[in-house]
Amino acid sequence: MTAPSALLDVASALAEEVGELIVTGRGSAHVADTKSSDVDIVTQMDLAAERLLRERLAELRPDDGILGEEGEDVVGTSGITWVLDPIDGTVNYLYGIPHYSVSVAAVSGDPDPRRWTVEAGAVRDGSGVLWAAARGLGAWRDGERLHRDGAPPLERTLVATGFQYTAERRAKQGALVARLLPQVRDIRRLGSASVDLCNVAAGLVDAYYEQGLHPWDFAAAALIASEAGVRVASVDGGPPDESLVIAAMPGAWEELRDALVAAGIQPF
């Protein structure tokens, strides 16, 4: 099995290269397709970015599997699967809001969030910052070590979250935010799960939760947050998955989870 540090080198190089591609191409971005609803968009740059990621992996790691947002899954033989999000935060990207990213993670074992082990991950955001982590080795923001300790009480917690693109789910998520908001310092909805998780790792927000994420949305960034000292888990305390991701400092995680449960959160 390849060492996490070597996988991180690949993840970081790919995130940097594809990050440059999407920043350079943003001015010509246009909607190429939709997914779960008419407002859940795919641009031609999402497709171009994932093509480049797959081409590079075919050159660098031909025996590995691929789980990507915009293309077909590839089953590998090496025990490593690359989990790819070519643009996380596509609506922000289309509008020119720099809260978007490319996310690249290498996982071992079963390519399912509740059974995999994330070995390395890199997130390159729209402002050009490279966030990175390798299992057991730490997390970094542009080469500077990330480490969080301590957390404020719930009433002084700045919480980031996100919403889905189907009207029924958005209505439920909005109602839950209305019940949670009086209990916390404030809510931020910035539009990119991977960047939100990196922001928790850096202490730019105190905590984060979101429902309905796909594996590529959080694979790399959950490792970055975890290696910075953040607890990232689902409502039952197990690994995060599509039903729910909660990220907070270990001493504050259960209080936030309990507040979300009391507010009526129902994992998808």
C-alpha positions, 0 to 999 in steps of 0.5 A: 500500500502506498504511504499517505505522504506519497498519496498526498503529493499526488493529491496536492499536485492534481488539486493545484493543476486543476485549480488553476484550470478552473480559475482560468476558465471561470470567465467562460463558464456556462451551464452545460447540464442540471442534476437533482433540480433545475438549479443544481447545475453542471458547467462545462468547466466541471466536466473539463476539470474532471476529465483532466483529473482522470487523465492525470490519474491514468498517467500517475496511478493507472491501477487505482480506482476513481469515484468522481462526481461527473463521470463513471466509476472506475474499479481499481486493483491497487486498493486505492480509490480517488474520490474527486470533486472537480468543482465543489460550489458550482453555483458560486463558481458560475457567479464569480463568488470565490467560495468554491474548490477542487477536491481530491482524496485518496481512500483505501478499502471499500469506497464507501464513507462508512467503511473507507479510510481516507489516506490523503486529501487536498482542496484548492479553493477559489482564492488559490489556497491549498488545504491538505492532509495525510492520515496520521501526519497532520493538516496544512493551509498553504504549508502552514500546520493547522491545529485547533484546540478548545471551542466556545459554548454553543451560544457563542458558536459560529456554525456553517451549513448548506442546503440541498437543491430540491425544494422539499429538502430546502424547506425542511433545512430552512425550518431547522436553521430557524430553530437552531439559530437562536441557540448559536452565535450565528449561521453561515451558508457559504456554498461549498462543503469542502471549503466549509470543512477546511474553514472549521479546520482553521477556526474560521468558523467554529463548527459545520453540519450538512445533510445530503452530501455526496462522498466527493463533497467531503472526503478530502476536507473531512480528513483535513478537519480531522487531522487539525483536531476536529471531530467529524462524524454522523449523528450516531458518532460514526463516520460521516456519510450522505445522511449527515456530516457534523464537524466540531471540536471534540468537547463541543461536538455532542452539544451541537449534535444534541441541539440539531436533534432537538431542533428536529434534524432527520438524516436523509 
